[in-house]
Every structure is written in C-alpha cells, then in structure tokens.
Amino acid sequence: MARISPAPDEQVTALFGDSAPLRVRIYAQRPELAVKFLELGRTFREERLLPDRLIELVRLRVAFWNQCRSCMAVRYEEGLADGITEDLVCSLERPQEASDLTDAERAAIGYADLMATNHLAITDETFD
C-alpha cells in the first residue's frame, strides 16, 4: 500500500482520465507538478537520441546493481522491438565477455556500472 494517498478521483479524472495508474494518482496531489513531470517523461521518451535497445540494456544493468527485482523482471516493449532478448539480458551478467553486445553497448554499460557503484571513478578516459 502506498504511504501517500492518491488524489481524489474527480481531480485525477479531470487531469489524467479514468485509467491513470496509481503513481499518477499520487502525483495528482500536486497537479501543477504532475502535469510538468509527466510532460518531461514523455519528452525524454519521444526525443531521445539513444536506441531503445541501449536504454533497456543500461536500465536492466542498473536494476541489477540496485537489486530492484521488479525493475529486473520488466521488459519494455520498445526495447523488445529493438532486439532485446532473454539471452541478451542474461549476457548482462558479464557484459565485457558477451558476444552479442557491441563495443558501444559495452562502453555504455561500463559507464552505468560506474554510476551505480563508484561514480567518483568516472574519468575523462571513461568518456573517451
């Protein structure tokens, strides 16, 4: 159960419709922030430059470091459509040894590893 109660149904419906998920119903407690927050998320999804496959690989690797079981279990449709397979997900256990990852994907995963485990170790060489 959520510790923060959802906004009243009439407020949620007026802003987001009848089928808004629980998290959006909670966001609706502050409508002006909820609208902008959801707009920001939509912009990130629609105008990003990185491929869906890479986004999903990095998301899953960070979920591993955070031990977020629900995040590790979810597969987003965009990633699946862009080539994410269960074999590929399993290769994230040892990404530097995985034959089904590109060098760019390995580099992005390595960067994500550092962000998740030791962000102070990120150097100019990391970016190079």
ChimeraX attribute file (.defattr): number of C-alpha atoms within 10 A of each C-alpha:
attribute: neighborCount
match mode: 1-to-1
recipient: residues
	/A:1	4
	/A:2	8
	/A:3	6
	/A:4	10
	/A:5	13
	/A:6	17
	/A:7	18
	/A:8	12
	/A:9	14
	/A:10	10
	/A:11	15
	/A:12	22
	/A:13	15
	/A:14	9
	/A:15	16
	/A:16	16
	/A:17	13
	/A:18	12
	/A:19	10
	/A:20	15
	/A:21	11
	/A:22	13
	/A:23	12
	/A:24	20
	/A:25	25
	/A:26	20
	/A:27	20
	/A:28	23
	/A:29	17
	/A:30	11
	/A:31	18
	/A:32	10
	/A:33	12
	/A:34	18
	/A:35	15
	/A:36	11
	/A:37	14
	/A:38	13
	/A:39	12
	/A:40	12
	/A:41	10
	/A:42	11
	/A:43	11
	/A:44	11
	/A:45	12
	/A:46	9
	/A:47	8
	/A:48	10
	/A:49	8
	/A:50	9
	/A:51	11
	/A:52	19
	/A:53	19
	/A:54	21
	/A:55	17
	/A:56	22
	/A:57	24
	/A:58	20
	/A:59	16
	/A:60	21
	/A:61	22
	/A:62	21
	/A:63	17
	/A:64	17
	/A:65	13
	/A:66	13
	/A:67	11
	/A:68	12
	/A:69	10
	/A:70	8
	/A:71	15
	/A:72	17
	/A:73	10
	/A:74	10
	/A:75	17
	/A:76	13
	/A:77	11
	/A:78	14
	/A:79	17
	/A:80	14
	/A:81	11
	/A:82	13
	/A:83	13
	/A:84	19
	/A:85	14
	/A:86	10
	/A:87	9
	/A:88	16
	/A:89	17
	/A:90	11
	/A:91	17
	/A:92	20
	/A:93	12
	/A:94	9
	/A:95	20
	/A:96	16
	/A:97	11
	/A:98	14
	/A:99	10
	/A:100	14
	/A:101	18
	/A:102	13
	/A:103	11
	/A:104	10
	/A:105	18
	/A:106	21
	/A:107	17
	/A:108	18
	/A:109	24
	/A:110	18
	/A:111	19
	/A:112	19
	/A:113	17
	/A:114	16
	/A:115	14
	/A:116	15
	/A:117	13
	/A:118	11
	/A:119	12
	/A:120	8
	/A:121	11
	/A:122	13
	/A:123	9
	/A:124	7
	/A:125	6
	/A:126	12
	/A:127	9
	/A:128	6
